[in-house]
Amino acid sequence: MSESPLKRRDFLRGAAGVALASGIGAASTASGAGAQSKPYSPAYFTAAEWAFINAAVERLIPDDGNGPGGVDAGVPVFLDKQMQLPYGHGAYWYMQGPFHPDTPPTLGYQLRQTPRELYRAGIALIDRAAMHAHKQPFAQLDAARRDALLTQADQGHLPEDSLLAAAFFALLLRNTREGYFADPLYGGNRDMAAWKMVGFPGARADFTDFIDQKGRKYPYGPVSIDGSRG
């Protein structure tokens, strides 16, 4: 995140393939439109953390008319669910150390915090920076100030624990992309709106006839893992 305000189209360019190919934790039982019949109550995030998550996701993928914004697509729900699954507890990473947080990220995750611990610490860190600079928590700031703080976190320019801030932002960015394009079974990509936006067929058994038909819109719409159709 090197410039502000954030550009949604730039953010999403190339993200669909990465997110769709990434490994995501085991699905919870709630999914799709039926899971959104009543307001979602986070199971992991506190009320203040939930406000931060919604405010940050809204800036990472804003609703600009080119497709659903991250909040409308259910990305915060995806994030909260992932914190409760093995992924959130660091089950897929080697977490026994030694830890070298200043090691290049190409060598893998190098912090002692599990994802859920990193989220908790990172949110608190950015909220403290917001209170110090603006006398308000992150979620209550206007868009420009939110963008500025997220940019500072990304670049390691927060006054406190810059390494942790940069690691948290990188994880939040990655997980936001994943939640936006993941199967709705995981809580995000509500109504398969992100798939519809990019023309992805979802979990259809066979769409090979259309792979080489460049420029032709896929005509049948996406399908979720659970059989729901978009």
C-alpha positions as CSV (number, residue, x, y, z in Angstrom):
1,M,0.0,0.0,0.0
2,S,2.2,2.7,-1.3
3,E,-0.1,5.5,-2.1
4,S,-3.3,7.1,-0.8
5,P,-6.2,7.2,-1.5
6,L,-6.3,3.4,-2.3
7,K,-7.3,2.4,-5.8
8,R,-9.7,-0.5,-5.7
9,R,-9.1,-1.5,-9.3
10,D,-5.3,-1.6,-8.8
11,F,-5.8,-3.5,-5.6
12,L,-7.8,-6.2,-7.2
13,R,-5.7,-6.6,-10.3
14,G,-4.2,-10.0,-10.2
15,A,-5.7,-10.7,-6.8
16,A,-8.5,-13.0,-8.0
17,G,-6.2,-15.8,-9.2
18,V,-4.0,-15.6,-6.1
19,A,-6.9,-15.7,-3.7
20,L,-8.8,-18.5,-5.5
21,A,-5.6,-20.7,-5.6
22,S,-4.6,-20.1,-1.9
23,G,-5.3,-22.6,0.8
24,I,-8.0,-21.6,3.2
25,G,-9.0,-23.3,6.4
26,A,-11.7,-25.8,6.8
27,A,-15.1,-24.3,6.2
28,S,-17.6,-23.5,8.9
29,T,-21.2,-24.7,8.5
30,A,-22.7,-21.3,7.8
31,S,-22.5,-20.1,4.3
32,G,-24.0,-18.1,1.4
33,A,-27.0,-15.9,1.6
34,G,-28.8,-18.0,4.2
35,A,-26.0,-17.2,6.7
36,Q,-26.7,-13.5,6.3
37,S,-30.4,-13.6,7.2
38,K,-29.6,-11.8,10.4
39,P,-26.7,-9.5,11.5
40,Y,-23.5,-11.4,12.1
41,S,-22.1,-11.4,15.6
42,P,-18.3,-11.9,15.6
43,A,-17.1,-14.8,17.7
44,Y,-13.5,-13.8,18.0
45,F,-13.2,-10.1,17.5
46,T,-14.3,-7.7,20.3
47,A,-16.7,-4.9,19.5
48,A,-13.9,-2.4,19.1
49,E,-11.8,-4.8,16.9
50,W,-14.9,-5.6,14.8
51,A,-15.4,-1.8,14.2
52,F,-11.7,-1.7,13.1
53,I,-12.0,-4.7,10.8
54,N,-15.1,-3.2,9.0
55,A,-13.4,0.2,8.7
56,A,-10.2,-1.2,7.3
57,V,-11.8,-3.6,4.9
58,E,-14.0,-0.7,3.6
59,R,-10.8,1.2,2.7
60,L,-9.0,-1.8,1.2
61,I,-11.9,-2.7,-1.1
62,P,-14.3,0.3,-1.2
63,D,-17.6,0.3,-2.9
64,D,-16.8,2.4,-6.0
65,G,-19.5,1.1,-8.4
66,N,-17.2,-1.5,-10.1
67,G,-18.4,-4.3,-7.9
68,P,-19.3,-5.0,-4.3
69,G,-17.2,-3.4,-1.6
70,G,-15.3,-5.6,0.8
71,V,-17.8,-5.1,3.6
72,D,-20.8,-5.7,1.5
73,A,-19.1,-8.8,0.1
74,G,-18.8,-10.2,3.7
75,V,-15.1,-10.0,4.0
76,P,-15.2,-9.1,7.8
77,V,-17.3,-12.3,8.4
78,F,-14.7,-14.3,6.5
79,L,-11.9,-12.9,8.7
80,D,-13.7,-13.6,12.0
81,K,-14.5,-17.2,10.9
82,Q,-10.9,-17.8,9.9
83,M,-9.7,-16.6,13.4
84,Q,-11.7,-19.5,14.9
85,L,-10.4,-22.2,12.5
86,P,-7.0,-24.0,12.5
87,Y,-5.7,-21.2,10.2
88,G,-6.3,-18.6,12.9
89,H,-4.4,-20.7,15.5
90,G,-1.4,-21.1,13.2
91,A,-1.9,-24.8,12.6
92,Y,-0.6,-24.5,9.1
93,W,2.7,-22.8,10.0
94,Y,5.8,-23.8,11.9
95,M,5.5,-21.9,15.1
96,Q,8.3,-23.2,17.3
97,G,11.0,-20.7,16.5
98,P,13.6,-19.5,16.4
99,F,11.9,-16.3,15.3
100,H,13.6,-13.8,13.0
101,P,11.0,-11.0,12.4
102,D,13.5,-9.0,10.2
103,T,14.0,-11.8,7.8
104,P,12.7,-11.3,4.2
105,P,9.1,-12.5,3.8
106,T,10.2,-14.8,1.0
107,L,11.5,-17.1,3.7
108,G,8.1,-17.6,5.3
109,Y,6.3,-16.4,8.3
110,Q,8.8,-15.3,11.0
111,L,6.7,-14.0,13.9
112,R,5.8,-15.8,17.1
113,Q,2.2,-14.6,17.0
114,T,-0.5,-16.8,15.4
115,P,-2.7,-15.0,12.9
116,R,-5.4,-14.4,15.5
117,E,-2.8,-13.0,17.9
118,L,-1.3,-10.9,15.2
119,Y,-4.7,-9.4,14.4
120,R,-5.3,-8.5,18.0
121,A,-1.9,-6.9,18.4
122,G,-2.0,-5.1,15.1
123,I,-5.4,-3.7,15.6
124,A,-4.4,-2.4,19.0
125,L,-1.3,-0.9,17.6
126,I,-3.0,1.0,14.8
127,D,-5.8,2.2,17.2
128,R,-3.1,3.5,19.6
129,A,-1.5,5.4,16.7
130,A,-4.9,6.8,15.7
131,M,-5.6,8.0,19.3
132,H,-2.2,9.5,19.5
133,A,-2.5,11.4,16.2
134,H,-6.2,12.2,16.1
135,K,-7.7,11.5,19.5
136,Q,-10.1,9.0,18.0
137,P,-9.9,5.3,17.3
138,F,-9.3,4.2,13.7
139,A,-12.9,3.3,13.0
140,Q,-14.1,6.8,13.7
141,L,-11.6,8.5,11.4
142,D,-12.5,9.8,8.0
143,A,-11.3,7.9,4.9
144,A,-8.2,10.0,4.3
145,R,-6.9,9.5,7.8
146,R,-7.6,5.8,7.7
147,D,-5.7,5.5,4.4
148,A,-2.8,7.4,5.9
149,L,-2.6,5.1,8.9
150,L,-2.8,1.9,6.9
151,T,-0.1,3.3,4.5
152,Q,2.1,4.0,7.5
153,A,1.5,0.5,8.8
154,D,2.3,-1.0,5.4
155,Q,5.6,0.9,5.1
156,G,6.6,0.3,8.7
157,H,6.4,4.0,9.6
158,L,4.2,3.8,12.7
159,P,6.0,5.1,15.8
160,E,5.5,1.9,17.7
161,D,6.7,-1.6,16.6
162,S,7.0,-1.0,12.9
163,L,7.8,-4.6,12.1
164,L,4.7,-5.9,13.7
165,A,2.6,-3.2,12.0
166,A,3.9,-4.1,8.6
167,A,3.4,-7.8,9.2
168,F,-0.2,-7.2,10.4
169,F,-1.0,-5.1,7.4
170,A,0.4,-7.7,5.0
171,L,-1.7,-10.4,6.6
172,L,-4.8,-8.2,6.6
173,L,-4.3,-7.4,2.9
174,R,-3.8,-11.0,2.0
175,N,-6.8,-12.3,4.0
176,T,-9.0,-9.5,2.7
177,R,-8.3,-10.6,-0.9
178,E,-8.9,-14.2,0.0
179,G,-12.2,-13.4,1.7
180,Y,-13.3,-11.3,-1.3
181,F,-12.8,-14.1,-3.8
182,A,-13.2,-17.3,-1.7
183,D,-16.1,-19.6,-1.9
184,P,-19.1,-18.2,-0.1
185,L,-19.0,-21.3,2.1
186,Y,-16.3,-19.5,4.1
187,G,-18.3,-16.4,4.8
188,G,-17.1,-13.9,2.2
189,N,-17.9,-13.3,-1.5
190,R,-21.5,-12.9,-0.5
191,D,-23.9,-14.0,-3.3
192,M,-20.8,-14.9,-5.3
193,A,-20.7,-11.2,-6.3
194,A,-16.9,-11.1,-6.7
195,W,-17.0,-14.2,-9.0
196,K,-19.7,-12.6,-11.1
197,M,-17.7,-9.5,-11.4
198,V,-14.6,-11.3,-12.9
199,G,-16.6,-14.0,-14.7
200,F,-15.3,-16.9,-12.6
201,P,-17.5,-20.1,-12.8
202,G,-16.8,-21.2,-9.3
203,A,-17.0,-24.9,-8.4
204,R,-18.6,-26.1,-11.6
205,A,-17.6,-29.6,-12.5
206,D,-16.7,-28.8,-16.1
207,F,-16.2,-25.5,-17.9
208,T,-13.3,-26.5,-20.1
209,D,-15.2,-25.6,-23.3
210,F,-14.9,-22.0,-22.4
211,I,-11.3,-21.8,-21.3
212,D,-9.9,-20.9,-24.8
213,Q,-12.8,-18.7,-25.8
214,K,-11.0,-15.4,-25.1
215,G,-13.3,-12.5,-24.7
216,R,-16.5,-14.6,-24.5
217,K,-18.5,-14.1,-21.3
218,Y,-19.1,-17.3,-19.4
219,P,-22.9,-17.7,-19.7
220,Y,-24.0,-19.9,-16.8
221,G,-23.0,-18.1,-13.7
222,P,-20.9,-19.4,-10.8
223,V,-21.7,-22.3,-8.4
224,S,-20.6,-22.6,-4.8
225,I,-19.1,-25.7,-3.3
226,D,-22.4,-26.4,-1.5
227,G,-24.3,-26.3,-4.8
228,S,-25.7,-22.8,-4.5
229,R,-25.9,-20.9,-7.8
230,G,-25.1,-17.3,-8.3
